[in-house]
Amino acid sequence: MSETLRQRLLDGMQGLKTVDCHSHTMLRRDYEHLPERSLFTMWSYFDRELGAMSGKGAGELFAGVDDEERWARLKPLLDRARNVSYWRHNLVVYQGLFGLEDGELTDANWRQVDAAIRERTAQPGWYHHVTTEVCGLQTQVRNVPWFEDWEPEYFTCTLRMEEALEQTNRSNRERLEQHLNMSITDLASLKAALARLMEEYRARGSVGIKLAHAYRRTLHSEPVPEADASRLFARAVAGEELAWPERKAVEDHLIFFLAECCAEMGQVFQIHTGVQGNWGWVPDSDPLHLLPLLHAFKQVKFDLFHAGYPYSRELGMLAKHASNVWLNMAWMYVVTMEGSRQALKEWIDLVPGDRLLGFGSDVGWPEFIYGHLVMARSCLADVLAEKVERDFLSEEAAVSLVHRMLRENAFGLYGLAGEA
């Protein structure tokens, strides 16, 4: 691999105003009012490893004890799992933002890192400094929960819609009724309410909707006739508990309805595929389950997340043959850097470059955007330099892909204001 080309690619990425194509970053107003920002409260996905190893997430593991005891609890867990990408993500953050000079967190340095975190995150303007100046983000396409006011200075909205599928639940219906000041008495009024909610957010600047239903059910959905869904939903409104196949039928009908709304309103449809949480039922998240939906709505732009991992090859072939699919690398580099490289190597051979989205932070803390972006740039530089050297990709095409994957494609997909 040409180290010179790799470095030129990295240098070009460093100066590029990047679009974060999938964000859960906490709002600035929430960040600045947190009671504690420290080594033991700032976590990203390694928290899941802590939970898997100890049975306790960080919030429980480090509650009610002093920092010395916190470190005593963390150290043996690091000894077991410091190899995973989820932990290396933390190290990149500590090294790049908080002065860690060693390769690992140790008895000798954890206090200095903790002190640096507490001091630097308390500085006025730190949140803005990290997201805008250090990371150089143009915007973050943020999953916005129902009824939240996001911060347009930092975020572009996509409206989270799992709750739309769960309207057989009375309390969920009542939340929607209260917000819209309307009654939901049948399937027709429910669909009118969901369309009104989407239109409300679209008018305020939302560019799409997001479903992450693969965390609790299969991605497979199919058309359900209006009459069947209406009859089932009427039973739920009457207070009857539906069996899961009946609830799924209502949900499937609503998934197809949301796609109709996206078509009518020009909204992007984002869908979680692949990677699950602890004890997740991984096959439910196979993106090939989406084929009936993708084929039914060829005019809708589908933004499919997380490289579909571990179904990245399948997702690449899906996008090869379905031109309404964009492939989003959100979360992937902190899941597995090597898996990310492999997916990108194959996708660049398979899918036109204008449908590849190279970065989505998918983190809660702004500092962890930085760590993820460093990892993303490293993988992209590795892959593109190797493609030029071995696979007949021109250097001009490699440089163009950097700009497309980190910025231009997001402008085109999401219809962002300004010049790409």
N, C-alpha and C positions, 0 to 999 in steps of 0.2 A: 504494500500500500504506500502511495506517495504521501509522506508526512508533510511535505510542502503544500500539496493540494489540500490535505486534511486541514492544515492550519489556516489556509486561505478561506476555506469554507467556514471554519469556526469564527474567524475574524469577521466575515460577512454577516454571520448570524448575530454576533455581539452587537452590531450597530443597527440591526433590523427591528423596527417597531412591530412587535409580535402580537397576534391575536390569540388569546387563550380561549380555545374552542369548547371548553367545558369547565365551569367553575362552581365550586361550593364555598368560595372564600367568604368568611364572615364579614359583615358590613363594618365599615370604619367606625361607625357610631357604637357598635357593639364591642369591637376590639378595644377601643380606648376606655371602656368602662369595665373591663374585666378585673376581678379582684386580684389575680395573680398571673403573671407571665414569667415562666421560669423553665428550667430544664425539665422539670417534673410535671408541668401542665401543658407544654407545647408538644403535641404529638401529631403524627400523621398516621400512616397505615401500619406502622410497627405496633401500634396499640392493639391491632388484631392478633399479632403474634403473642403479645403479652397475655391477651385473653386466652388464646389457645394453649399456651404453656402453663399458665398459673390458674386459669379459671376466673381471673379478674382483669378487667380493663384498667387502664392507668388511673382513671378517676377513683376507682375503689382501691386499687393497689397502693396508692400513695396518699390516701386520705388520712387525716388525723395523726400523722407522725411527722417528726422533724426531718430536715433534709439529709442528715447522716443516715437515718433509718431508711429513707427513701432510696438512697444510693445502695445501701446494703441489700435492699430487695431487688433493685434493678440489676446489679452486677451479675449474679448467677444466671439471670435470664439472658443477659447479653452473651455470656460465655456459651450458652446453648445455641444462640440464633444470630450472632453478629454477621454471619455470612450472607443473610438474605438481603435482597434489594431494598425491602422495606426499611431495614436498619441503615443501609448505606445511604439512603435518601437523607436520613437524619445527619449523618456525618458530613455530607456535602453542605448542608445548611450550617452546621457548627463551624466548619472550616472556612466557608465563604463569607459568613456574616458575623460570626462571634469569636473569631480569633483562635480556633483550635488549630494547632500546628502539628499535632501528632496524628497518627493514622487511626487511632482508636480513643474512645473515652476510657479513662483509667482512674485509679485511686489518686494519682498525682495531678490530674488536670480537670476533673469534673467540676470542682468548686469554681475554678476560673471561668469555665464555660457558663456555668449557672449565673455567676456574677455579671458576666458580659450580657447575657440574655436579659437579665433584670434591668441593667443600666441602659442598654441601647433601645429596648422596646419602650422604655419610659420617655424617650426623647420626643419632644413635640415634632410632629410631621413624619415620624418613623414609618408609619403605614404607607403614606404617600411615597416616601423615599424608596421603600423596598419595591412596591408594585410598579411605580411609574419611572423612577430613575435607575434603580438597579436592574430590575427585570425588563424595563423598557416596553411595558405592555401598552398596546393601543386601546384595548378594552378586554374585558372578560365576559364571555357569554355564560351568564350565571343562571343556574336553576333557581327560579324564584318560587317559593311556596305560595299557595293561595293567600291572597289578601295582603301580601307584604309589599311595602314601598322600598324598592331597591335604590341604589345610589348611582345615577346615570354617569357621574364623573368617572366611575370605575367600571361599571357593569352595563352590559346589554342583556335584556331579559329574554329568557325562555320560560314559559309557565309550566310548572310541574303538575302533572295531571293524573297521577295514580288515584287520587281521591275521586276523580270523575268516574272511575270504574267501580267504585265501592259505594254506589248510591242505593243499593239495596239495604244499606245500613242507615237507620233513621237519623242518628246524630249527624252523620255526614250530610244528609239531605237538609237537615235544619240549618247547618252552617251555611250552605249555599243559599238557602231561602232567605236567611237573615241578611246576607251580604247583598243579594240582588233585590230584596224586598218583593219577593214573589213566591207563590205557592207552587210546590211540585207535587202534583197529584197523580200523574200518569207518565208514561214514557215520552209522550209528545212534549209535555211541559218540562220534563227533565232535559230533553235534547235542546229545547229552546233556551233553558237556563245555561247549559254548557256553552252554547253558541254565543249567548250574551256575555258570558264571562271571558271567553276567548276574544271577542270583539272589543271588550273593555280594555283588556291588556294590549291588544294589537294597537288600539288607538293611542295608548300611552307609550308605545315604542317596542313592544314585544315582537320578536322576530320568529317565534315558533313555540312549540310545546315539547314536553319531554315525558316519556313514560319509562319507568324502571320497574315494571310489573314482573320482570323475570326473577326478581328476588323472592317472589312468593308463588309464582305459577309459571306454567309454560308460556313461551312466546308464541306458540302456535295459536292462531285464531282463524276463524273462517266466517263467511257471511251467514248471519242468522236472520231469517225473515222477520220483518217488522211485526207481524201479527204474533209470532211466537215470543219475541222479546217483550212485546207489550203485555201479553197475557202473564208472563212470568213476573214482570216488574209490578203489575197490579197486585199480585199475591203478596209481594214484599211490602208494598205500601199498606196493604191491609193488615200487616203485622205477622205474616206467615214467614217462618224460617225456611229459606230455600236450600235444597241440597247443593253440593258443590257443582255438579254438572249443570244444574239450572242457573246458578250464579254465573258460571263460566259462559253460558250462552248469552246472558245479559251483557256481561263484560265484552265478549267478542263483538256483539252488535254495537256497543259503544265505541270500541276501538275503530271499527270501520266508519262509524259516524264521525269520530274525531279526524280521521283521514279526509273525509268529505269536507269538513270545516277547513282543514289545512288547504285543500284544493281551492275552495271558494275564497279564502282570505289571503292566499299567497304566503302561508306560514310553513316553516320547516318543521318536519316531524322527527324529533330526536328519540332514539330508543336505546336503552341499555342492552347490550349483548355481552356474552362471555362472562368474565371474572365475577365470582360470587364472594360473599362473606363466609365466615366460619360456618361449617356444616351446611353450606348452600347446596342445592340440588343442581349440580353443574349442567346436566343435559337440558334442563329447562331453558337455558340461556343460549342454546345453539341458534345462530342467526338464520340458518336454513329454515327454521320454523316460520320465518316471516314471509316466505315466498307467496302464499296466497294474498297477503296484504299488499306486497310490493307489486304484484302483477295486477291487482285490482285498481291500483291508483298510480298509474305510470306517470301522471302529471305532477305528483307530489314528490318533493325532494326529501329523501330519508337520510338522516345523519346517524349512522350506526357506530356505536361507541366501543371503546376498549379493545379494538382490533379483534373483537369476537373471541378473545383468547379463552380457551385453547383452540378455538375453531378458526384461527386466522387464515389458514389456507382456504377453508371453505368460504369464508367471508370474501377473500380476494376473488375467488371464482364467481361468487354471487355478483359482486360489483362489476366483474368483467362482462357479464351478460345482462346486467340490469343497470341501465344508464341513469336511473333515478336514485342511485345509492352513492353516498359519500362515505368514505372510510375515515374514522376518527381515532387517532392514537391516544386519546384521553386515558390517563391513569397508567398506561402500559409501561413506561420506562421505569416506574417505581415498582411495578409488579415483577418485571424481568427485563433487564437490559438486553440479554442475549436473545430472548424471544422477540423483543422489539426489533432488533436488527434483522432477524430471520424474516419476520413479517414484512418489513419494509423492502428487503431484497426481493421478495417474491412479488409484492404489490407493484413495485416500480416496473417490473417486467410485464405485469398483467393489466394495470388500470391506467387510463389516461391521467396525467399529472394534475389536471384541474379538479379532480375529485378526491384528492388526498389531503387530509387535515393533519398536520404534523405535530400539534401540541394542544393538549388540554390538561390543565394542572390537576383538577379533580381533588383539591385539598381544601381544608378549612382555614388554615393559618397562612397569612401572606408570605411569611418567611419560607414556607415549604413550596410555594410557587417557584421561588428562586432555585431551590435544590432540584426540583423536577425539571426546570428549564435547562439547567446545566447538564443533567443526565440526557435530556432529549437532544440537545445540540451535539453532545458527544456521539450518540448513536447515529444521528443523521450524518455527521461528518464521516464517521467510519464507513457507513453504507455507501454514501455517494462517492467517496474517494475510491473505494474498492470497485464500484461499478465502472468508474472511468478507467481504472487500471485493467480490469479483467473482462468486463462485459460489454465493451464497445459503446458505452454511454459517453457522449461528448462532455467536455468540461463545461461548455456553454449550457448544455441541458441540465447538468448537475447544479450549476449556480441558479438557473431558472427555477428548478425544483425547490431549492431552499426558499426562494421568495414566495413561490406558490404555496408551499406547505405551511409556512409560518405566518403568512399574511394575506396574500392575494386571494387564495381560494376562499378564505373566510369572508372577505369582502363580497365576493361573488355569491356565495351561498346564502349568507345572512342579510345581504342588502345593506351593509353598513354604510354610513354616511362618510363622505370624504373620498380621497384618492387612495386606491390600493397600492 
